[in-house]
Amino acid sequence: MGCARRLGGDDRHGGPQATPAATVGGMVLGELVVHGWDLARATGQRPSWDDDVLERVRREVEANAELGRSIGIYGPQTPVPEDAPLLHRVLGLTGRGPI
């Protein structure tokens, strides 16, 4: 079904507070893309993802970037040109240098 599939319901991942399944899905997808890039970069590879996947991750990271920075998940935003590839813009939001 791809990235466009809608997730419904809530998830209780170890605590009493419910989190919408779509939010959890976006977080997990972001982890896979960002840490996949980390691993690829460390091993001299160039990863790529479909633009629809990267756009979903960009929206998720953008929506939660300040919270992520406040709890130490992301570093300070790295400046990236607006016309840079979508992956680079996602990485810049997390504080990573895409180059």
Backbone as XML, in Angstrom:
<?xml version="1.0"?>
<chain id="A" units="angstrom">
  <residue number="1" name="MET">
    <atom name="N" x="0.811" y="-1.188" z="0.000"/>
    <atom name="CA" x="0.000" y="0.000" z="0.000"/>
    <atom name="C" x="0.859" y="1.259" z="0.000"/>
  </residue>
  <residue number="2" name="GLY">
    <atom name="N" x="2.105" y="1.142" z="0.368"/>
    <atom name="CA" x="2.997" y="2.278" z="0.307"/>
    <atom name="C" x="2.777" y="3.297" z="1.397"/>
  </residue>
  <residue number="3" name="CYS">
    <atom name="N" x="3.432" y="4.413" z="1.228"/>
    <atom name="CA" x="3.421" y="5.472" z="2.228"/>
    <atom name="C" x="2.069" y="6.169" z="2.325"/>
  </residue>
  <residue number="4" name="ALA">
    <atom name="N" x="1.263" y="6.056" z="1.308"/>
    <atom name="CA" x="-0.016" y="6.759" z="1.308"/>
    <atom name="C" x="-1.067" y="6.057" z="2.171"/>
  </residue>
  <residue number="5" name="ARG">
    <atom name="N" x="-0.809" y="4.834" z="2.585"/>
    <atom name="CA" x="-1.772" y="4.100" z="3.399"/>
    <atom name="C" x="-1.986" y="4.815" z="4.723"/>
  </residue>
  <residue number="6" name="ARG">
    <atom name="N" x="-3.215" y="4.898" z="5.147"/>
    <atom name="CA" x="-3.549" y="5.562" z="6.406"/>
    <atom name="C" x="-3.551" y="4.549" z="7.531"/>
  </residue>
  <residue number="7" name="LEU">
    <atom name="N" x="-2.941" y="4.936" z="8.623"/>
    <atom name="CA" x="-2.946" y="4.108" z="9.819"/>
    <atom name="C" x="-4.019" y="4.632" z="10.750"/>
  </residue>
  <residue number="8" name="GLY">
    <atom name="N" x="-4.796" y="3.738" z="11.308"/>
    <atom name="CA" x="-5.853" y="4.164" z="12.206"/>
    <atom name="C" x="-5.608" y="3.655" z="13.613"/>
  </residue>
  <residue number="9" name="GLY">
    <atom name="N" x="-6.360" y="4.176" z="14.544"/>
    <atom name="CA" x="-6.275" y="3.726" z="15.916"/>
    <atom name="C" x="-5.141" y="4.372" z="16.674"/>
  </residue>
  <residue number="10" name="ASP">
    <atom name="N" x="-4.935" y="3.846" z="17.856"/>
    <atom name="CA" x="-3.891" y="4.356" z="18.751"/>
    <atom name="C" x="-2.935" y="3.238" z="19.116"/>
  </residue>
  <residue number="11" name="ASP">
    <atom name="N" x="-1.782" y="3.639" z="19.626"/>
    <atom name="CA" x="-0.778" y="2.694" z="20.076"/>
    <atom name="C" x="-0.419" y="3.038" z="21.517"/>
  </residue>
  <residue number="12" name="ARG">
    <atom name="N" x="-0.316" y="2.049" z="22.344"/>
    <atom name="CA" x="0.147" y="2.225" z="23.719"/>
    <atom name="C" x="1.444" y="1.440" z="23.829"/>
  </residue>
  <residue number="13" name="HIS">
    <atom name="N" x="2.544" y="2.117" z="23.646"/>
    <atom name="CA" x="3.838" y="1.454" z="23.629"/>
    <atom name="C" x="4.515" y="1.555" z="24.992"/>
  </residue>
  <residue number="14" name="GLY">
    <atom name="N" x="4.015" y="0.757" z="25.912"/>
    <atom name="CA" x="4.643" y="0.650" z="27.222"/>
    <atom name="C" x="4.164" y="1.628" z="28.265"/>
  </residue>
  <residue number="15" name="GLY">
    <atom name="N" x="3.178" y="2.420" z="27.978"/>
    <atom name="CA" x="2.709" y="3.400" z="28.942"/>
    <atom name="C" x="1.214" y="3.594" z="28.840"/>
  </residue>
  <residue number="16" name="PRO">
    <atom name="N" x="0.663" y="4.368" z="29.752"/>
    <atom name="CA" x="-0.781" y="4.563" z="29.759"/>
    <atom name="C" x="-1.282" y="5.526" z="28.684"/>
  </residue>
  <residue number="17" name="GLN">
    <atom name="N" x="-0.398" y="6.368" z="28.162"/>
    <atom name="CA" x="-0.823" y="7.372" z="27.190"/>
    <atom name="C" x="-0.867" y="6.777" z="25.788"/>
  </residue>
  <residue number="18" name="ALA">
    <atom name="N" x="-1.976" y="6.989" z="25.111"/>
    <atom name="CA" x="-2.126" y="6.505" z="23.747"/>
    <atom name="C" x="-1.544" y="7.509" z="22.771"/>
  </residue>
  <residue number="19" name="THR">
    <atom name="N" x="-0.910" y="7.002" z="21.725"/>
    <atom name="CA" x="-0.369" y="7.818" z="20.651"/>
    <atom name="C" x="-1.027" y="7.355" z="19.357"/>
  </residue>
  <residue number="20" name="PRO">
    <atom name="N" x="-1.490" y="8.286" z="18.521"/>
    <atom name="CA" x="-2.092" y="7.867" z="17.259"/>
    <atom name="C" x="-1.136" y="6.986" z="16.451"/>
  </residue>
  <residue number="21" name="ALA">
    <atom name="N" x="-1.665" y="5.920" z="15.899"/>
    <atom name="CA" x="-0.838" y="4.986" z="15.135"/>
    <atom name="C" x="-0.134" y="5.680" z="13.968"/>
  </residue>
  <residue number="22" name="ALA">
    <atom name="N" x="-0.783" y="6.662" z="13.346"/>
    <atom name="CA" x="-0.146" y="7.380" z="12.234"/>
    <atom name="C" x="1.095" y="8.139" z="12.713"/>
  </residue>
  <residue number="23" name="THR">
    <atom name="N" x="1.052" y="8.668" z="13.929"/>
    <atom name="CA" x="2.212" y="9.370" z="14.490"/>
    <atom name="C" x="3.349" y="8.386" z="14.735"/>
  </residue>
  <residue number="24" name="VAL">
    <atom name="N" x="3.014" y="7.248" z="15.331"/>
    <atom name="CA" x="4.030" y="6.224" z="15.597"/>
    <atom name="C" x="4.627" y="5.741" z="14.274"/>
  </residue>
  <residue number="25" name="GLY">
    <atom name="N" x="3.785" y="5.530" z="13.269"/>
    <atom name="CA" x="4.280" y="5.106" z="11.964"/>
    <atom name="C" x="5.224" y="6.119" z="11.346"/>
  </residue>
  <residue number="26" name="GLY">
    <atom name="N" x="4.884" y="7.397" z="11.465"/>
    <atom name="CA" x="5.761" y="8.449" z="10.950"/>
    <atom name="C" x="7.088" y="8.498" z="11.679"/>
  </residue>
  <residue number="27" name="MET">
    <atom name="N" x="7.046" y="8.291" z="12.987"/>
    <atom name="CA" x="8.285" y="8.287" z="13.782"/>
    <atom name="C" x="9.182" y="7.117" z="13.380"/>
  </residue>
  <residue number="28" name="VAL">
    <atom name="N" x="8.586" y="5.948" z="13.232"/>
    <atom name="CA" x="9.359" y="4.765" z="12.857"/>
    <atom name="C" x="9.945" y="4.931" z="11.452"/>
  </residue>
  <residue number="29" name="LEU">
    <atom name="N" x="9.151" y="5.437" z="10.526"/>
    <atom name="CA" x="9.650" y="5.669" z="9.174"/>
    <atom name="C" x="10.816" y="6.654" z="9.198"/>
  </residue>
  <residue number="30" name="GLY">
    <atom name="N" x="10.686" y="7.714" z="9.983"/>
    <atom name="CA" x="11.773" y="8.681" z="10.113"/>
    <atom name="C" x="13.037" y="8.053" z="10.668"/>
  </residue>
  <residue number="31" name="GLU">
    <atom name="N" x="12.883" y="7.201" z="11.661"/>
    <atom name="CA" x="14.045" y="6.502" z="12.236"/>
    <atom name="C" x="14.736" y="5.649" z="11.174"/>
  </residue>
  <residue number="32" name="LEU">
    <atom name="N" x="13.950" y="4.936" z="10.391"/>
    <atom name="CA" x="14.533" y="4.075" z="9.358"/>
    <atom name="C" x="15.292" y="4.882" z="8.311"/>
  </residue>
  <residue number="33" name="VAL">
    <atom name="N" x="14.713" y="5.983" z="7.878"/>
    <atom name="CA" x="15.363" y="6.795" z="6.847"/>
    <atom name="C" x="16.608" y="7.480" z="7.401"/>
  </residue>
  <residue number="34" name="VAL">
    <atom name="N" x="16.478" y="8.171" z="8.527"/>
    <atom name="CA" x="17.604" y="8.939" z="9.058"/>
    <atom name="C" x="18.744" y="8.020" z="9.500"/>
  </residue>
  <residue number="35" name="HIS">
    <atom name="N" x="18.435" y="6.972" z="10.234"/>
    <atom name="CA" x="19.505" y="6.079" z="10.680"/>
    <atom name="C" x="20.003" y="5.185" z="9.550"/>
  </residue>
  <residue number="36" name="GLY">
    <atom name="N" x="19.147" y="4.932" z="8.554"/>
    <atom name="CA" x="19.622" y="4.249" z="7.355"/>
    <atom name="C" x="20.658" y="5.096" z="6.630"/>
  </residue>
  <residue number="37" name="TRP">
    <atom name="N" x="20.406" y="6.406" z="6.587"/>
    <atom name="CA" x="21.380" y="7.324" z="5.986"/>
    <atom name="C" x="22.668" y="7.335" z="6.809"/>
  </residue>
  <residue number="38" name="ASP">
    <atom name="N" x="22.536" y="7.363" z="8.145"/>
    <atom name="CA" x="23.720" y="7.327" z="9.017"/>
    <atom name="C" x="24.590" y="6.111" z="8.690"/>
  </residue>
  <residue number="39" name="LEU">
    <atom name="N" x="23.958" y="4.967" z="8.624"/>
    <atom name="CA" x="24.675" y="3.722" z="8.355"/>
    <atom name="C" x="25.283" y="3.727" z="6.957"/>
  </residue>
  <residue number="40" name="ALA">
    <atom name="N" x="24.512" y="4.157" z="5.981"/>
    <atom name="CA" x="25.018" y="4.207" z="4.607"/>
    <atom name="C" x="26.226" y="5.135" z="4.516"/>
  </residue>
  <residue number="41" name="ARG">
    <atom name="N" x="26.129" y="6.286" z="5.135"/>
    <atom name="CA" x="27.243" y="7.242" z="5.086"/>
    <atom name="C" x="28.483" y="6.662" z="5.749"/>
  </residue>
  <residue number="42" name="ALA">
    <atom name="N" x="28.292" y="5.979" z="6.882"/>
    <atom name="CA" x="29.421" y="5.394" z="7.606"/>
    <atom name="C" x="30.099" y="4.278" z="6.811"/>
  </residue>
  <residue number="43" name="THR">
    <atom name="N" x="29.359" y="3.658" z="5.893"/>
    <atom name="CA" x="29.912" y="2.551" z="5.108"/>
    <atom name="C" x="30.201" y="2.935" z="3.661"/>
  </residue>
  <residue number="44" name="GLY">
    <atom name="N" x="30.172" y="4.243" z="3.370"/>
    <atom name="CA" x="30.534" y="4.720" z="2.045"/>
    <atom name="C" x="29.496" y="4.482" z="0.966"/>
  </residue>
  <residue number="45" name="GLN">
    <atom name="N" x="28.226" y="4.357" z="1.359"/>
    <atom name="CA" x="27.161" y="4.119" z="0.395"/>
    <atom name="C" x="26.289" y="5.366" z="0.246"/>
  </residue>
  <residue number="46" name="ARG">
    <atom name="N" x="25.507" y="5.388" z="-0.810"/>
    <atom name="CA" x="24.570" y="6.488" z="-1.063"/>
    <atom name="C" x="23.150" y="5.932" z="-1.107"/>
  </residue>
  <residue number="47" name="PRO">
    <atom name="N" x="22.419" y="6.100" z="-0.021"/>
    <atom name="CA" x="21.055" y="5.564" z="-0.004"/>
    <atom name="C" x="20.100" y="6.450" z="-0.793"/>
  </residue>
  <residue number="48" name="SER">
    <atom name="N" x="18.986" y="5.871" z="-1.188"/>
    <atom name="CA" x="17.937" y="6.661" z="-1.832"/>
    <atom name="C" x="16.584" y="6.089" z="-1.433"/>
  </residue>
  <residue number="49" name="TRP">
    <atom name="N" x="15.616" y="6.974" z="-1.368"/>
    <atom name="CA" x="14.249" y="6.602" z="-1.061"/>
    <atom name="C" x="13.338" y="7.324" z="-2.031"/>
  </residue>
  <residue number="50" name="ASP">
    <atom name="N" x="12.154" y="6.782" z="-2.214"/>
    <atom name="CA" x="11.150" y="7.434" z="-3.053"/>
    <atom name="C" x="10.790" y="8.787" z="-2.446"/>
  </residue>
  <residue number="51" name="ASP">
    <atom name="N" x="10.440" y="9.727" z="-3.314"/>
    <atom name="CA" x="10.077" y="11.063" z="-2.845"/>
    <atom name="C" x="8.867" y="11.058" z="-1.917"/>
  </residue>
  <residue number="52" name="ASP">
    <atom name="N" x="7.909" y="10.136" z="-2.125"/>
    <atom name="CA" x="6.744" y="10.115" z="-1.238"/>
    <atom name="C" x="7.143" y="9.707" z="0.182"/>
  </residue>
  <residue number="53" name="VAL">
    <atom name="N" x="8.103" y="8.811" z="0.302"/>
    <atom name="CA" x="8.617" y="8.418" z="1.616"/>
    <atom name="C" x="9.326" y="9.603" z="2.260"/>
  </residue>
  <residue number="54" name="LEU">
    <atom name="N" x="10.194" y="10.251" z="1.506"/>
    <atom name="CA" x="10.944" y="11.385" z="2.050"/>
    <atom name="C" x="10.033" y="12.552" z="2.414"/>
  </residue>
  <residue number="55" name="GLU">
    <atom name="N" x="8.998" y="12.776" z="1.643"/>
    <atom name="CA" x="8.064" y="13.863" z="1.964"/>
    <atom name="C" x="7.325" y="13.555" z="3.266"/>
  </residue>
  <residue number="56" name="ARG">
    <atom name="N" x="6.920" y="12.325" z="3.459"/>
    <atom name="CA" x="6.268" y="11.937" z="4.727"/>
    <atom name="C" x="7.217" y="12.154" z="5.903"/>
  </residue>
  <residue number="57" name="VAL">
    <atom name="N" x="8.464" y="11.746" z="5.739"/>
    <atom name="CA" x="9.456" y="11.925" z="6.806"/>
    <atom name="C" x="9.707" y="13.408" z="7.051"/>
  </residue>
  <residue number="58" name="ARG">
    <atom name="N" x="9.797" y="14.208" z="5.983"/>
    <atom name="CA" x="10.024" y="15.647" z="6.151"/>
    <atom name="C" x="8.911" y="16.273" z="6.966"/>
  </residue>
  <residue number="59" name="ARG">
    <atom name="N" x="7.672" y="15.935" z="6.635"/>
    <atom name="CA" x="6.538" y="16.494" z="7.381"/>
    <atom name="C" x="6.588" y="16.078" z="8.849"/>
  </residue>
  <residue number="60" name="GLU">
    <atom name="N" x="6.905" y="14.843" z="9.104"/>
    <atom name="CA" x="6.973" y="14.334" z="10.478"/>
    <atom name="C" x="8.092" y="15.022" z="11.262"/>
  </residue>
  <residue number="61" name="VAL">
    <atom name="N" x="9.268" y="15.098" z="10.672"/>
    <atom name="CA" x="10.402" y="15.720" z="11.356"/>
    <atom name="C" x="10.141" y="17.207" z="11.564"/>
  </residue>
  <residue number="62" name="GLU">
    <atom name="N" x="9.626" y="17.871" z="10.535"/>
    <atom name="CA" x="9.338" y="19.303" z="10.644"/>
    <atom name="C" x="8.329" y="19.576" z="11.765"/>
  </residue>
  <residue number="63" name="ALA">
    <atom name="N" x="7.320" y="18.741" z="11.878"/>
    <atom name="CA" x="6.284" y="18.935" z="12.894"/>
    <atom name="C" x="6.809" y="18.716" z="14.312"/>
  </residue>
  <residue number="64" name="ASN">
    <atom name="N" x="7.847" y="17.901" z="14.444"/>
    <atom name="CA" x="8.338" y="17.538" z="15.773"/>
    <atom name="C" x="9.772" y="17.965" z="16.047"/>
  </residue>
  <residue number="65" name="ALA">
    <atom name="N" x="10.348" y="18.782" z="15.173"/>
    <atom name="CA" x="11.762" y="19.143" z="15.298"/>
    <atom name="C" x="12.079" y="19.880" z="16.597"/>
  </residue>
  <residue number="66" name="GLU">
    <atom name="N" x="11.265" y="20.846" z="16.961"/>
    <atom name="CA" x="11.553" y="21.600" z="18.188"/>
    <atom name="C" x="11.470" y="20.701" z="19.416"/>
  </residue>
  <residue number="67" name="LEU">
    <atom name="N" x="10.466" y="19.852" z="19.478"/>
    <atom name="CA" x="10.372" y="18.895" z="20.581"/>
    <atom name="C" x="11.587" y="17.983" z="20.580"/>
  </residue>
  <residue number="68" name="GLY">
    <atom name="N" x="11.968" y="17.489" z="19.412"/>
    <atom name="CA" x="13.137" y="16.629" z="19.298"/>
    <atom name="C" x="14.412" y="17.296" z="19.776"/>
  </residue>
  <residue number="69" name="ARG">
    <atom name="N" x="14.567" y="18.568" z="19.446"/>
    <atom name="CA" x="15.755" y="19.297" z="19.909"/>
    <atom name="C" x="15.719" y="19.492" z="21.425"/>
  </residue>
  <residue number="70" name="SER">
    <atom name="N" x="14.524" y="19.757" z="21.959"/>
    <atom name="CA" x="14.421" y="20.028" z="23.396"/>
    <atom name="C" x="14.741" y="18.797" z="24.245"/>
  </residue>
  <residue number="71" name="ILE">
    <atom name="N" x="14.560" y="17.607" z="23.684"/>
    <atom name="CA" x="14.867" y="16.393" z="24.450"/>
    <atom name="C" x="16.128" y="15.690" z="23.949"/>
  </residue>
  <residue number="72" name="GLY">
    <atom name="N" x="16.865" y="16.342" z="23.057"/>
    <atom name="CA" x="18.164" y="15.835" z="22.625"/>
    <atom name="C" x="18.149" y="14.809" z="21.510"/>
  </residue>
  <residue number="73" name="ILE">
    <atom name="N" x="17.002" y="14.633" z="20.860"/>
    <atom name="CA" x="16.941" y="13.675" z="19.753"/>
    <atom name="C" x="17.576" y="14.265" z="18.499"/>
  </residue>
  <residue number="74" name="TYR">
    <atom name="N" x="17.348" y="15.559" z="18.260"/>
    <atom name="CA" x="17.920" y="16.252" z="17.117"/>
    <atom name="C" x="18.876" y="17.322" z="17.599"/>
  </residue>
  <residue number="75" name="GLY">
    <atom name="N" x="19.871" y="17.604" z="16.758"/>
    <atom name="CA" x="20.755" y="18.720" z="17.022"/>
    <atom name="C" x="20.177" y="19.989" z="16.437"/>
  </residue>
  <residue number="76" name="PRO">
    <atom name="N" x="20.898" y="21.090" z="16.583"/>
    <atom name="CA" x="20.448" y="22.338" z="15.974"/>
    <atom name="C" x="20.306" y="22.149" z="14.457"/>
  </residue>
  <residue number="77" name="GLN">
    <atom name="N" x="19.296" y="22.791" z="13.884"/>
    <atom name="CA" x="19.052" y="22.659" z="12.456"/>
    <atom name="C" x="20.274" y="23.078" z="11.660"/>
  </residue>
  <residue number="78" name="THR">
    <atom name="N" x="20.633" y="22.273" z="10.675"/>
    <atom name="CA" x="21.742" y="22.565" z="9.781"/>
    <atom name="C" x="21.186" y="23.288" z="8.561"/>
  </residue>
  <residue number="79" name="PRO">
    <atom name="N" x="21.733" y="24.451" z="8.207"/>
    <atom name="CA" x="21.225" y="25.169" z="7.038"/>
    <atom name="C" x="21.395" y="24.342" z="5.759"/>
  </residue>
  <residue number="80" name="VAL">
    <atom name="N" x="20.326" y="24.247" z="4.997"/>
    <atom name="CA" x="20.327" y="23.532" z="3.720"/>
    <atom name="C" x="19.539" y="24.392" z="2.743"/>
  </residue>
  <residue number="81" name="PRO">
    <atom name="N" x="20.052" y="24.599" z="1.535"/>
    <atom name="CA" x="19.310" y="25.408" z="0.554"/>
    <atom name="C" x="17.919" y="24.840" z="0.293"/>
  </residue>
  <residue number="82" name="GLU">
    <atom name="N" x="16.958" y="25.727" z="0.056"/>
    <atom name="CA" x="15.576" y="25.304" z="-0.204"/>
    <atom name="C" x="15.459" y="24.424" z="-1.439"/>
  </residue>
  <residue number="83" name="ASP">
    <atom name="N" x="16.396" y="24.565" z="-2.383"/>
    <atom name="CA" x="16.335" y="23.753" z="-3.594"/>
    <atom name="C" x="17.202" y="22.494" z="-3.504"/>
  </residue>
  <residue number="84" name="ALA">
    <atom name="N" x="17.707" y="22.200" z="-2.299"/>
    <atom name="CA" x="18.499" y="20.990" z="-2.101"/>
    <atom name="C" x="17.602" y="19.760" z="-2.233"/>
  </residue>
  <residue number="85" name="PRO">
    <atom name="N" x="18.195" y="18.605" z="-2.509"/>
    <atom name="CA" x="17.388" y="17.385" z="-2.568"/>
    <atom name="C" x="16.591" y="17.196" z="-1.268"/>
  </residue>
  <residue number="86" name="LEU">
    <atom name="N" x="15.443" y="16.580" z="-1.394"/>
    <atom name="CA" x="14.554" y="16.385" z="-0.254"/>
    <atom name="C" x="15.250" y="15.655" z="0.885"/>
  </residue>
  <residue number="87" name="LEU">
    <atom name="N" x="16.053" y="14.651" z="0.597"/>
    <atom name="CA" x="16.780" y="13.938" z="1.650"/>
    <atom name="C" x="17.681" y="14.892" z="2.424"/>
  </residue>
  <residue number="88" name="HIS">
    <atom name="N" x="18.352" y="15.787" z="1.742"/>
    <atom name="CA" x="19.242" y="16.744" z="2.414"/>
    <atom name="C" x="18.450" y="17.683" z="3.323"/>
  </residue>
  <residue number="89" name="ARG">
    <atom name="N" x="17.261" y="18.076" z="2.877"/>
    <atom name="CA" x="16.432" y="18.955" z="3.712"/>
    <atom name="C" x="15.959" y="18.228" z="4.967"/>
  </residue>
  <residue number="90" name="VAL">
    <atom name="N" x="15.622" y="16.956" z="4.834"/>
    <atom name="CA" x="15.238" y="16.156" z="6.008"/>
    <atom name="C" x="16.417" y="16.066" z="6.972"/>
  </residue>
  <residue number="91" name="LEU">
    <atom name="N" x="17.584" y="15.755" z="6.447"/>
    <atom name="CA" x="18.772" y="15.610" z="7.298"/>
    <atom name="C" x="19.103" y="16.926" z="7.990"/>
  </residue>
  <residue number="92" name="GLY">
    <atom name="N" x="18.969" y="18.042" z="7.287"/>
    <atom name="CA" x="19.230" y="19.337" z="7.894"/>
    <atom name="C" x="18.301" y="19.620" z="9.068"/>
  </residue>
  <residue number="93" name="LEU">
    <atom name="N" x="17.037" y="19.197" z="8.959"/>
    <atom name="CA" x="16.092" y="19.381" z="10.057"/>
    <atom name="C" x="16.516" y="18.620" z="11.306"/>
  </residue>
  <residue number="94" name="THR">
    <atom name="N" x="17.204" y="17.498" z="11.118"/>
    <atom name="CA" x="17.636" y="16.699" z="12.277"/>
    <atom name="C" x="18.970" y="17.160" z="12.846"/>
  </residue>
  <residue number="95" name="GLY">
    <atom name="N" x="19.591" y="18.121" z="12.183"/>
    <atom name="CA" x="20.890" y="18.601" z="12.650"/>
    <atom name="C" x="22.066" y="17.917" z="11.990"/>
  </residue>
  <residue number="96" name="ARG">
    <atom name="N" x="21.790" y="17.091" z="11.004"/>
    <atom name="CA" x="22.867" y="16.396" z="10.295"/>
    <atom name="C" x="23.312" y="17.236" z="9.105"/>
  </residue>
  <residue number="97" name="GLY">
    <atom name="N" x="24.600" y="17.122" z="8.789"/>
    <atom name="CA" x="25.130" y="17.750" z="7.595"/>
    <atom name="C" x="25.019" y="16.776" z="6.440"/>
  </residue>
  <residue number="98" name="PRO">
    <atom name="N" x="24.185" y="17.059" z="5.462"/>
    <atom name="CA" x="23.902" y="16.088" z="4.412"/>
    <atom name="C" x="25.050" y="15.811" z="3.447"/>
  </residue>
  <residue number="99" name="ILE">
    <atom name="N" x="26.097" y="16.591" z="3.504"/>
    <atom name="CA" x="27.170" y="16.394" z="2.522"/>
    <atom name="C" x="28.323" y="15.655" z="3.149"/>
  </residue>
</chain>
